[in-house]
Amino acid sequence: MPIEQRGVGTIPDEERTSGPKDLVSILLGSNLCLGVIIFGWLPPSFGLDWWSSVSATWRAR
């Protein structure tokens, strides 16, 4: 996979290679980020250890 040489310029239509699968992976990854913040950052910030965090997260379902 070559490095992008255009910077912020528009890529011509004939050079575009992404498809719906690529768009879904980007959107899914951005939506999962919120879950990582809630379940990965908040419990330790409240002073919970690992088992307490798992227990609190499991009960929240």
C-alpha positions, 0 to 999 in steps of 0.5 A: 500500500503506497503512501498518499502523495496528494496531501489534502487534495481530492483524489481523482475518481479513477484512483479511488479504491475504497468501497462500502466495506471500508466505510463501514469499518470507519463508522463502526470504529468511530462508534466503538470508541465511545464504548471504550471510553465508557467501559475502559476509562470511567470505572478506573477513574472512579477508583474501581479495580479490575474485578469491580469494573467488570462487575459494575459493567456487567450489572449495567447491562 
